[in-house]
Amino acid sequence: MKKLLIIPFIFLLLTVNGKSLYSKSDHYPLPKDSIRQYIRYKFIEHHVKKTPPAIQNSVEALTRYLTLPAKNNYEKIRAIYCWVAENIEYDWLGFYDDYYKNTRPSSVLNSKRTICSGFANLIKRMGTLAGIETVKISGFGKGYGYKPGSRLSGVNHAWNAVKIDGHWYLLDSAWGAYFNKEEYFFPSPADFIISHYPVDRKWQLLENTITKNQFRNLYSVKLGDVLLEKGQHEKLKKILDRSLVLIPESSFLKKEKAKFLITEGNGEQAEPLLWESLEKTPDDTETLEALTKLLVNKRQFDKAVEICLNALKYQPENPDIRFYLGRAYIELGEYDKAATEFDFVLKSYPEDEEILLELGNMYFERVQDCVRAEFYYRKLRDLDSYSPKYMKKLGYALICQGRKKEGMKLIEEANANY
């Protein structure tokens, strides 16, 4: 009898107002920003790219190689995730034909293609071999073929969670392979739940979990596009507001609400939301683009440079971030720095017309170096010989150098034919 009385007494001691004193928060993931110090991103990426082809069909040998130089479990799972996301293709034929026989880890490595369950099986096997507690999670993903508001029938997706230093982290290598690799490595649970609903609600990793019906009615990019196309702006605003009340920690929802406000011409209300979103995801290029544009419009170029430089700490080779940084440098009159950023991007995208035009205009209109302006305008003309805009710009750059006859011929040709 005494033992029976002790049990409820202990329960009362461990609870206050119905909430456990042993908070589950210790098991929730640390913010992505706080674990970056444990991962040598460039080193791991370089090691992954050097993986010998001879070992890529053996789960054991591949795992050993990928994790060999890792200093901790964060680096181990980063190497595994990067290799899988970069080397395994999504099997669309299997997806459409219900051909799911190649989801075993060994089969996935042999074929180098699979569906989402195959990605999750491979991550689970390799993570376990590396000594990391790794689970496969089944659920519903608002991915390809999803129609906003449709009923969630059955299970259509699978992903993983790993436990490191007492904290659980989510990752989806299938979506990382097909969409954005960085976005689906250790995403914030508050952002992940927008598109991923696990069968077992504990894998939401949220202190306040949501129901399947609430998930179905959450804002999504597809839903936003549909409502904007129909001109139902007020309905879209209500859905965004309702979703933010449900998941106030979501930087994704804050970013989407800010983008909506900008389309409505309300940049002042959008800016604080973008700053909040950027605090959680400092390398999110959509947030950077929107905030940089707002800051440039307000002529706060120093701030625009600051946030871009901070983002480059996390993604030093991201072309979008370097492009926005280059634009901000132009407005500050730091043309050499702007040229450095644009040239960095051109090494990977030598035919990027937007960057070539930025450089041509910078040298012609601001630096007044007509020779260098001609160089970039001529590249644009070579890419699109029928563009009257490029013909005229090249013509004016030639006139600027005293080559009036040659320049006027181009301008007249542009005016006559187009």
VEXLUMLUM-789509 format. One record per residue (C-alpha): residue in one letter; y, x, z. Coordinates in steps of 0.05 Angstrom, whole numbers, padded with zeros to 5 digits, always signed. Layout:
% VEXLUMLUM-789509
aYXZ ...
% end
This chain:
% VEXLUMLUM-789509
m+00000+00000+00000 k+00048+00057+00017 k+00036+00087-00052 l+00054+00020-00085 l+00120+00017-00046 i+00138+00089-00065 i+00135+00076-00140 p+00192+00024-00144 f+00232+00066-00095 i+00227+00126-00141 f+00246+00082-00200 l+00309+00059-00163 l+00327+00132-00148 l+00321+00150-00221 t+00363+00093-00248 v+00435+00072-00240 n+00460+00007-00271 g+00397+00003-00312 k+00408+00072-00343 s+00362+00131-00331 l+00391+00190-00293 y+00346+00233-00337 s+00388+00227-00399 k+00354+00234-00466 s+00415+00272-00491 d+00380+00338-00479 h+00332+00320-00535 y+00386+00301-00585 p+00407+00354-00636 l+00465+00401-00620 p+00524+00394-00668 k+00511+00431-00733 d+00572+00474-00721 s+00544+00501-00655 i+00478+00526-00684 r+00509+00563-00743 q+00515+00625-00700 y+00439+00628-00696 i+00427+00628-00772 r+00443+00685-00820 y+00452+00639-00879 k+00464+00690-00934 f+00409+00736-00909 i+00358+00679-00906 e+00379+00653-00975 h+00370+00724-01004 h+00302+00731-00971 v+00279+00664-00998 k+00300+00681-01069 k+00257+00745-01067 t+00193+00707-01050 p+00136+00740-01090 p+00104+00692-01141 a+00034+00716-01121 i+00038+00683-01052 q+00070+00617-01073 n+00004+00579-01078 s-00019+00595-01007 v+00012+00555-00950 e-00007+00608-00899 a+00016+00669-00939 l+00081+00635-00961 t+00098+00614-00889 r+00084+00684-00863 y+00130+00715-00916 l+00187+00665-00907 t+00188+00671-00831 l+00174+00745-00824 p+00247+00770-00817 a+00271+00708-00777 k+00301+00723-00709 n+00290+00653-00682 n+00261+00584-00699 y+00327+00561-00730 e+00320+00616-00783 k+00246+00602-00793 i+00256+00529-00809 r+00318+00545-00851 a+00277+00592-00894 i+00220+00541-00901 y+00268+00484-00918 c+00307+00525-00969 w+00244+00548-01005 v+00216+00477-01009 a+00281+00446-01031 e+00292+00499-01084 n+00221+00505-01111 i+00188+00437-01107 e+00208+00383-01157 y+00208+00309-01145 d+00150+00277-01183 w+00183+00218-01217 l+00120+00203-01257 g+00081+00198-01193 f+00136+00155-01162 y+00134+00104-01219 d+00059+00105-01231 d+00038+00104-01157 y+00002+00169-01170 y+00003+00199-01100 k-00058+00245-01101 n-00019+00310-01098 t+00014+00301-01030 r-00031+00350-00992 p+00006+00416-00977 s-00042+00457-01019 s-00036+00409-01078 v+00039+00408-01073 l+00043+00484-01077 n-00005+00486-01136 s+00033+00434-01177 k+00103+00450-01150 r+00119+00376-01154 t+00107+00316-01109 i+00138+00253-01079 c+00173+00247-01012 s+00109+00244-00970 g+00086+00309-01003 f+00151+00343-00985 a+00144+00319-00913 n+00071+00340-00909 l+00088+00410-00933 i+00146+00418-00884 k+00102+00394-00827 r+00046+00442-00844 m+00091+00502-00854 g+00133+00487-00793 t+00071+00481-00750 l+00043+00547-00777 a+00109+00579-00759 g+00100+00556-00687 i+00153+00501-00690 e+00138+00431-00665 t+00144+00391-00730 v+00132+00317-00743 k+00130+00274-00805 i+00172+00210-00801 s+00158+00149-00843 g+00211+00097-00857 f+00258+00066-00907 g+00308+00105-00948 k+00367+00074-00985 g+00355+00119-01045 y+00337+00110-01118 g+00324+00037-01136 y+00355+00009-01072 k+00397-00053-01082 p+00451-00066-01028 g+00432-00122-00981 s+00360-00127-01005 r+00304-00138-00954 l+00270-00077-00927 s+00197-00087-00943 g+00146-00036-00921 v+00156+00039-00921 n+00185+00076-00981 h+00204+00145-00955 a+00184+00203-00909 w+00222+00261-00877 n+00215+00308-00818 a+00240+00327-00750 v+00232+00394-00715 k+00240+00412-00642 i+00277+00477-00626 d+00299+00499-00557 g+00286+00429-00530 h+00328+00393-00584 w+00303+00352-00642 y+00333+00361-00711 l+00325+00319-00774 l+00314+00344-00845 d+00296+00313-00912 s+00273+00366-00962 a+00258+00313-01016 w+00331+00290-01017 g+00353+00362-01007 a+00316+00381-01070 y+00344+00323-01111 f+00414+00313-01082 n+00450+00362-01036 k+00409+00415-01000 e+00460+00426-00944 e+00472+00352-00931 y+00400+00340-00911 f+00388+00401-00868 f+00400+00383-00795 p+00446+00324-00811 s+00481+00286-00756 p+00436+00228-00734 a+00498+00184-00737 d+00505+00200-00811 f+00431+00203-00827 i+00419+00131-00802 i+00465+00105-00857 s+00410+00118-00908 h+00346+00131-00868 y+00312+00080-00822 p+00249+00105-00786 v+00191+00058-00770 d+00193+00085-00698 r+00265+00074-00674 k+00262+00134-00627 w+00269+00179-00689 q+00339+00152-00701 l+00357+00204-00647 l+00415+00159-00626 e+00431+00139-00555 n+00444+00068-00580 t+00393+00053-00634 i+00404+00000-00687 t+00359-00055-00713 k+00329-00060-00782 n+00376-00118-00798 q+00437-00079-00776 f+00414-00021-00819 r+00406-00067-00879 n+00478-00091-00871 l+00509-00022-00860 y+00559+00005-00909 s+00530+00048-00965 v+00562+00083-01024 k+00525+00037-01072 l+00551-00025-01035 g+00622+00003-01035 d+00619+00016-01110 v+00594-00055-01123 l+00649-00088-01080 l+00704-00045-01110 e+00680-00062-01180 k+00684-00136-01162 g+00753-00127-01131 q+00727-00150-01063 h+00770-00100-01024 e+00777-00143-00962 k+00702-00153-00956 l+00692-00078-00964 k+00742-00064-00909 k+00706-00111-00861 i+00639-00079-00875 l+00667-00009-00863 d+00700-00032-00798 r+00637-00067-00774 s+00595-00005-00790 l+00643+00040-00752 v+00639-00005-00691 l+00563+00001-00694 i+00562+00076-00706 p+00630+00104-00684 e+00605+00176-00685 s+00591+00176-00760 s+00636+00226-00796 f+00609+00198-00862 l+00635+00128-00846 k+00702+00157-00825 k+00707+00194-00891 e+00689+00132-00931 k+00740+00090-00892 a+00792+00143-00906 k+00776+00144-00981 f+00783+00068-00982 l+00850+00071-00947 i+00874+00123-00997 t+00856+00077-01056 e+00896+00024-01020 g+00956+00072-01017 n+00951+00082-00942 g+00946+00157-00935 e+00979+00158-00866 q+00922+00118-00835 a+00870+00158-00875 e+00892+00227-00852 p+00870+00223-00778 l+00802+00196-00800 l+00794+00255-00848 w+00811+00304-00793 e+00759+00272-00747 s+00707+00275-00802 l+00724+00347-00819 e+00716+00367-00746 k+00643+00347-00749 t+00629+00369-00821 p+00678+00425-00837 d+00644+00442-00903 d+00640+00372-00932 t+00673+00379-01000 e+00691+00305-01008 t+00729+00306-00942 l+00762+00372-00960 e+00784+00346-01028 a+00814+00282-00999 l+00849+00318-00941 t+00874+00376-00985 k+00905+00326-01034 l+00940+00290-00976 l+00966+00355-00947 v+00990+00380-01015 n+01027+00314-01026 k+01059+00324-00958 r+01074+00396-00979 q+01033+00422-00920 f+01001+00477-00962 d+00988+00524-00903 k+00943+00472-00871 a+00906+00461-00936 v+00892+00536-00941 e+00870+00538-00869 i+00817+00484-00875 c+00790+00513-00940 l+00784+00583-00911 n+00748+00553-00851 a+00700+00516-00896 l+00684+00581-00934 k+00656+00610-00870 y+00598+00561-00878 q+00593+00558-00954 p+00624+00623-00980 e+00601+00611-01052 n+00618+00537-01057 p+00658+00529-01122 d+00692+00464-01102 i+00721+00493-01038 r+00747+00554-01076 f+00778+00509-01128 y+00817+00470-01076 l+00837+00535-01042 g+00863+00561-01109 r+00905+00499-01119 a+00935+00506-01050 y+00952+00580-01063 i+00988+00560-01126 e+01033+00513-01087 l+01047+00568-01037 g+01067+00615-01094 e+01009+00662-01079 y+00988+00668-01151 d+00944+00730-01145 k+00903+00697-01090 a+00898+00633-01132 a+00873+00673-01192 t+00821+00708-01148 e+00792+00641-01126 f+00792+00611-01196 d+00761+00674-01226 f+00706+00671-01174 v+00687+00601-01197 l+00692+00621-01271 k+00637+00673-01261 s+00589+00616-01250 y+00624+00564-01294 p+00658+00602-01350 e+00672+00539-01390 d+00703+00497-01334 e+00762+00466-01371 e+00797+00443-01307 i+00800+00514-01279 l+00820+00545-01346 l+00876+00495-01351 e+00899+00509-01280 l+00902+00584-01295 g+00937+00574-01363 n+00989+00528-01332 m+00999+00575-01272 y+01014+00635-01317 f+01057+00595-01366 e+01097+00551-01320 r+01101+00591-01255 v+01087+00665-01267 q+01117+00662-01338 d+01065+00710-01363 c+01056+00681-01433 v+01004+00732-01455 r+00956+00713-01399 a+00972+00640-01410 e+00953+00648-01483 f+00886+00679-01461 y+00866+00616-01422 y+00896+00566-01471 r+00858+00600-01527 k+00793+00593-01488 l+00808+00519-01480 r+00822+00513-01555 d+00756+00547-01570 l+00720+00497-01525 d+00754+00437-01557 s+00786+00454-01624 y+00806+00381-01636 s+00847+00373-01572 p+00921+00364-01588 k+00939+00380-01516 y+00906+00448-01520 m+00934+00462-01589 k+01005+00448-01564 k+00997+00489-01501 l+00972+00548-01542 g+01029+00539-01591 y+01082+00541-01536 a+01050+00603-01505 l+01055+00637-01574 i+01128+00616-01582 c+01142+00644-01513 q+01119+00712-01538 g+01165+00709-01599 r+01110+00686-01646 k+01150+00625-01666 k+01121+00613-01735 e+01049+00617-01710 g+01064+00573-01651 m+01102+00519-01690 k+01045+00515-01740 l+00997+00496-01684 i+01045+00445-01653 e+01059+00412-01721 e+00985+00410-01736 a+00972+00375-01669 n+01028+00324-01682 a+01007+00310-01754 n+00932+00302-01743 y+00929+00271-01674 
% end
